[in-house]
Amino acid sequence: MADDRGCPLKSVGLAFVSGGLLGAVMALLLAPMSGRQTREQLRGYTRRAEENIHKLADNVTRILDQAMDTRHEFIKDKQAILSDAVEDGRVAMLRERERLS
């Protein structure tokens, strides 16, 4: 009697390799686009993503500029109010000093 223990392993290995090759051939035959078309499509996706990122960066820059302008206006307004209050306090102090003298 011959030793048949190695035979099932060879069959499983051959089936595995055959299945892999058959799957690869089927994938190539049934692919919706050629490799060139797929690469062009990926380049298009990349370009659109890059354009969207640039648009987003431009929008963020514009919003930050508006926020900075608003902040500057707010500070100028508060500075004017504070300057007026300091001047009013100085005038009131001088009047009070003259009244007490």
Backbone bond lengths (Angstrom), bond angles and torsions (degrees), N, CA, C in turn:
res aa  C-N    CA-C-N  psi(-1)  N-CA   C-N-CA  omega(-1)  CA-C   N-CA-C  phi
1 M - - - 1.439 - - 1.513 110.60 -
2 A 1.289 116.23 138.06 1.451 121.79 -179.27 1.516 109.27 -89.39
3 D 1.333 116.00 154.11 1.472 122.29 179.09 1.525 108.79 -82.29
4 D 1.341 118.98 113.02 1.456 123.14 -176.87 1.529 113.54 -101.59
5 R 1.321 116.94 13.63 1.467 118.86 -176.40 1.527 112.91 -66.58
6 G 1.296 122.29 -31.65 1.449 124.72 -178.20 1.508 112.98 -78.84
7 C 1.284 118.40 -20.19 1.450 122.71 -175.76 1.523 113.61 -63.76
8 P 1.358 121.92 -46.33 1.457 120.78 179.73 1.535 111.98 -62.97
9 L 1.314 119.37 -36.34 1.463 121.34 178.39 1.517 111.17 -65.46
10 K 1.305 116.92 -40.31 1.468 120.28 177.97 1.525 109.92 -64.53
11 S 1.307 116.59 -39.89 1.466 120.33 -179.96 1.522 111.18 -65.10
12 V 1.333 116.08 -42.91 1.470 119.91 179.75 1.523 109.88 -66.11
13 G 1.322 117.36 -42.78 1.464 121.06 178.76 1.515 111.52 -63.16
14 L 1.337 116.34 -43.30 1.457 120.75 178.70 1.528 110.45 -64.53
15 A 1.324 117.54 -40.72 1.465 121.34 178.69 1.535 110.39 -64.25
16 F 1.329 116.41 -40.62 1.462 121.08 -179.88 1.523 110.71 -63.82
17 V 1.314 117.23 -48.45 1.465 121.58 179.97 1.523 110.35 -65.05
18 S 1.335 116.75 -43.16 1.469 120.44 178.74 1.519 110.99 -61.57
19 G 1.333 116.95 -42.60 1.460 121.18 178.94 1.518 111.76 -63.19
20 G 1.331 116.47 -40.93 1.458 120.62 178.09 1.520 112.04 -63.27
21 L 1.325 116.58 -45.46 1.465 120.87 178.44 1.524 111.33 -64.51
22 L 1.326 116.63 -42.80 1.453 120.38 179.55 1.538 110.08 -63.72
23 G 1.333 117.56 -40.66 1.467 121.47 177.24 1.517 111.43 -62.77
24 A 1.333 117.78 -41.74 1.463 121.33 179.90 1.523 110.45 -65.42
25 V 1.331 117.42 -42.43 1.467 120.95 179.22 1.526 109.68 -64.21
26 M 1.329 117.64 -43.84 1.466 121.39 179.75 1.529 110.47 -63.40
27 A 1.332 117.10 -39.85 1.465 120.45 179.37 1.527 110.40 -62.58
28 L 1.321 116.72 -41.40 1.466 120.01 178.45 1.527 111.93 -67.83
29 L 1.309 116.72 -38.91 1.459 120.14 -178.37 1.528 112.23 -73.34
30 L 1.313 116.96 -33.25 1.460 120.40 -174.86 1.531 113.43 -100.51
31 A 1.304 118.24 3.61 1.470 121.20 179.51 1.526 108.97 -62.28
32 P 1.346 117.32 136.15 1.460 119.56 -176.98 1.530 113.67 -70.10
33 M 1.328 117.37 -24.19 1.467 120.10 -177.80 1.524 109.00 -137.74
34 S 1.314 114.25 160.36 1.461 118.89 175.97 1.522 109.31 -76.30
35 G 1.301 116.00 169.17 1.465 120.26 178.58 1.516 112.01 -60.54
36 R 1.334 116.52 -39.45 1.460 121.28 179.39 1.533 109.66 -63.40
37 Q 1.325 116.44 -45.70 1.464 120.14 179.77 1.527 111.18 -63.08
38 T 1.314 115.67 -40.53 1.471 119.57 178.74 1.521 110.78 -63.00
39 R 1.335 116.87 -43.88 1.468 120.08 178.50 1.525 111.22 -62.84
40 E 1.350 116.69 -41.33 1.470 119.79 178.25 1.526 111.17 -63.74
41 Q 1.322 116.03 -39.80 1.457 119.76 178.33 1.533 110.42 -64.15
42 L 1.322 117.05 -42.00 1.465 120.17 177.83 1.521 111.35 -64.49
43 R 1.334 117.40 -38.53 1.465 120.33 176.17 1.528 110.50 -62.45
44 G 1.337 116.31 -40.79 1.464 120.48 177.52 1.521 111.47 -61.79
45 Y 1.334 116.52 -44.53 1.466 120.08 176.73 1.523 110.68 -59.95
46 T 1.322 115.94 -41.68 1.462 120.47 -179.41 1.521 110.91 -65.04
47 R 1.332 116.88 -44.07 1.475 120.03 178.49 1.521 111.39 -61.38
48 R 1.332 116.38 -44.47 1.474 119.31 179.78 1.526 111.00 -64.35
49 A 1.318 116.52 -39.93 1.464 119.32 177.94 1.526 110.51 -63.45
50 E 1.325 116.58 -41.07 1.468 120.55 178.27 1.526 111.04 -63.79
51 E 1.343 116.77 -43.41 1.466 120.49 178.13 1.529 110.63 -61.82
52 N 1.324 116.46 -42.53 1.468 120.11 179.39 1.525 111.54 -63.88
53 I 1.319 116.77 -37.91 1.466 120.42 178.33 1.526 109.98 -66.08
54 H 1.331 117.22 -41.11 1.470 120.49 178.15 1.526 110.81 -64.15
55 K 1.351 116.92 -42.61 1.461 120.32 177.60 1.521 110.84 -61.80
56 L 1.328 116.00 -43.05 1.457 120.23 178.66 1.524 110.73 -62.47
57 A 1.328 117.26 -42.73 1.465 120.64 178.78 1.521 110.73 -63.70
58 D 1.335 117.01 -40.27 1.468 120.31 177.49 1.528 110.83 -63.11
59 N 1.334 116.62 -42.85 1.466 120.16 178.60 1.524 111.74 -63.57
60 V 1.323 116.90 -42.15 1.464 120.75 179.13 1.523 109.86 -63.97
61 T 1.334 116.89 -42.05 1.465 120.88 178.63 1.522 110.57 -61.97
62 R 1.338 116.56 -44.61 1.467 120.80 179.53 1.531 110.91 -62.41
63 I 1.320 117.18 -43.84 1.465 121.14 -180.00 1.524 110.80 -64.83
64 L 1.332 116.88 -41.83 1.463 120.08 178.52 1.527 111.08 -65.59
65 D 1.327 117.19 -38.67 1.467 120.40 176.53 1.523 110.94 -62.27
66 Q 1.335 116.43 -43.22 1.460 119.99 177.75 1.526 110.74 -62.75
67 A 1.324 116.14 -41.26 1.465 119.98 179.51 1.526 110.41 -64.29
68 M 1.331 116.89 -40.09 1.468 120.22 178.54 1.526 110.72 -65.47
69 D 1.334 117.30 -41.74 1.469 120.68 177.81 1.524 110.50 -61.90
70 T 1.325 116.70 -43.96 1.459 121.14 178.39 1.521 110.64 -62.16
71 R 1.331 115.96 -41.19 1.468 120.37 179.23 1.524 110.43 -63.49
72 H 1.340 116.99 -42.90 1.469 120.42 179.19 1.527 110.86 -62.93
73 E 1.334 116.70 -42.52 1.469 119.97 177.94 1.528 110.57 -63.09
74 F 1.311 116.94 -42.66 1.463 121.39 178.86 1.526 110.77 -60.58
75 I 1.327 115.74 -45.52 1.470 120.07 -179.77 1.527 110.50 -64.39
76 K 1.334 117.39 -42.82 1.466 120.02 178.46 1.522 111.00 -61.27
77 D 1.338 116.90 -43.08 1.465 120.44 178.61 1.527 110.86 -61.48
78 K 1.316 117.13 -47.08 1.469 120.95 -179.12 1.524 110.91 -67.22
79 Q 1.328 116.40 -35.21 1.457 120.56 178.15 1.529 110.06 -65.99
80 A 1.339 117.16 -41.20 1.464 120.87 178.25 1.527 110.14 -64.22
81 I 1.324 116.91 -42.98 1.472 120.59 178.43 1.518 110.29 -62.09
82 L 1.321 117.43 -44.15 1.457 121.72 -179.91 1.526 110.78 -66.06
83 S 1.328 117.26 -41.64 1.470 120.19 177.95 1.526 110.82 -62.21
84 D 1.336 117.19 -42.33 1.463 120.86 177.05 1.524 110.96 -62.20
85 A 1.328 116.52 -42.19 1.462 120.10 -179.78 1.533 110.82 -65.08
86 V 1.324 117.07 -40.91 1.468 120.58 178.70 1.529 109.80 -64.85
87 E 1.339 116.14 -43.53 1.464 119.71 179.14 1.533 110.66 -63.58
88 D 1.330 117.90 -43.15 1.466 121.34 177.64 1.530 110.60 -61.42
89 G 1.324 116.20 -40.11 1.471 120.18 177.72 1.516 111.67 -65.77
90 R 1.327 117.32 -39.90 1.468 121.09 178.22 1.522 110.47 -63.95
91 V 1.334 116.99 -44.49 1.463 121.39 179.47 1.527 109.68 -63.11
92 A 1.335 116.47 -43.69 1.465 120.20 179.54 1.531 110.44 -63.21
93 M 1.321 117.69 -39.00 1.462 121.45 179.27 1.529 110.44 -65.43
94 L 1.349 117.58 -43.00 1.467 120.68 178.60 1.533 110.96 -63.50
95 R 1.318 117.36 -41.00 1.472 120.30 177.44 1.522 111.05 -61.68
96 E 1.319 114.32 -44.43 1.470 118.61 -178.61 1.521 109.95 -66.19
97 R 1.315 117.21 -38.95 1.465 120.84 178.18 1.533 110.21 -63.01
98 E 1.347 117.26 -44.35 1.470 120.60 178.01 1.536 110.72 -63.49
99 R 1.312 116.77 -39.60 1.467 120.32 -179.25 1.519 110.72 -64.60
100 L 1.329 116.53 -37.14 1.477 119.75 -178.41 1.526 111.75 -80.45
101 S 1.293 119.49 -18.23 1.471 121.46 -177.48 1.476 113.19 -79.68
